[in-house]
C-alpha cells in the first residue's frame, strides 16, 4: 500500500440529500455531517424540481423522513416516488414515532428503513453514511497488474478536485503497455468493493504462492473478507423487507470459502501480520473492526496449533454486531477504548455478546454450534470476572480467548499506535507481556501457547 495521502479540500460529489423539514432530523444529520465533512444538500420534498434533477440525481444517499401527521400510505407513496426519481441512489427512511419499519409498504432492496431509536440514538445512520458514501472502493497497487493481461474488473483513479472515481480500465479489456505505463504515473488505483472476488481471481491467476506474491494473495483474500463481511453485516444490522434468508446464508458461506483459502496461506512461513493490518484504510475502518479481529484470531489459532481457526474466524466476524443496537455513546466508547463508562453504559455494554447472537439467529445466519458457544464467551475471562455469564476457566473455549486477545491487539492499533507511533510487532509483544504479568484475562498456559504466534 502507498502512504496515505491527505484528502483534497474539495469534495464536490453529493453524498447526502436530505428531504425533510424536521428540525430534529436535521440536527441529527448535522452531527454526522460535521463529524465526517460529508457533502450534502437540504430541500423540502416539495421543493424538488418538477423537471430534470441535475446533480441531485447523483446523490449517493437520499434521506426521507415521515412527517408527524403523514399516514403510512402517503409516506410509502413518497418513498416509491423517491426510488423513481433517484434510480442510482440508496434511500434511507426514518419512520414516524407511531410506526415501525414493518409498516413501510415498499420492499425495494435500495431502501434501508430506520426506526426513531436507530436513527437518533445509535450509530447506525453514521455507519450507513460511511459505508455507502466513503467505503465503496478499495485501493490496489498498479504493480498488482500486468501489461497485456485481460482485466476482469474495472479500475479507477480518484479525481482530486471533486473526489469522484473515474474508470481508466474497463472489464474484459486488454491492459495495453501504454495504458499500464500511464497508470504507473497515477497517485492511486482503486477497484469497486463489489469486485473483490474478481480481483482475487486475477491475483490467483498471475501470482504464485511464495514470498511477495503470497502476500499479495493474502491481501486480496482479506479484501474479499472485508466485502463479504460488510455484506453480511448490512443484512444482519438492518431490516430489509426484500431480503430473504438466502442473502445471509450466501454471504456466510462465501466467508467460510474465503476463510479456508486464507488459512492455507496462513500455514506458510511468511509473516502476514502487517499485510492484514495495512490492507484497508477507510473512514469506516474505525467503526467496523470485525475483519481484523477475525483474521488475527484465526492467525493465532493456526500458528499456535490450538483450537479451530474457522470457529475463531467466524466468531470474530460476528462478535460485535450487537454493539450497533446499543446507545451511540456506548458503541463509540468501545471503539475509542474509553474506560469512562457510566454504570448504566457498562451494564448495557455487557449485553452485546447476547445481542450479537440473537441478531444472527433472527436473521437465520446458519451458525455452527461451536460458533454460537464462542460468540457469548468472547468477553469472558480466565478469572471468571468477564461477561455476560462468568464462565469457569475450564469451560472457556480457546477460540473465545483468541478473539478477545485479537480485540486487544486491534484496539491497540486504533489507540496506542496512533497516539505513540509504536511499531506493530512491539505493540503485540507489549500486550502479551502486560497480560502475562497479571494473568486475569487469560491463563498462563494460553499465553505461553500463543507467544510464538505473535512474532
Secondary structure, DSSP 8 states (H G I E B T S, - for coil): --------S---S--EEEE---HHHHHHHHHHHHHHT--EEEE-GGGS-SS--GGGGG-SEEEEE--TT--HHHHHHHHHHHHHH-TTSEEEEE--TT--GGG-----TTEEEE-HHHHHHSSHHHHHHHHHHH-SEEEE-GGGS-TT-EESS-EEEE-TTT--EEEEE-TTEE--HHHHHHHTTSS-EEEEGGGHHHHHHHHHHH--SSHHHHHHHHHHHHHHHHHHHHHHHHHHHS--TT--HHHHHHHHHHHHHHHHHHHHHHTSSS--HHHHHTS---TTGGG--HHHHHHHHHHHHHHHT-S-HHHHHHHHHHTTGGGGGS-HHHHHHHHTT-----HHHHHHHTTHHHHHHHHHHHTT----HHHHHHHTTTT--TTS--SSS---GGGS-HHHHHHHHHHHHHHHHHTHHHHH---HHHHHHHHHHHHHHTTTSS-HHHHHHHGGGG-
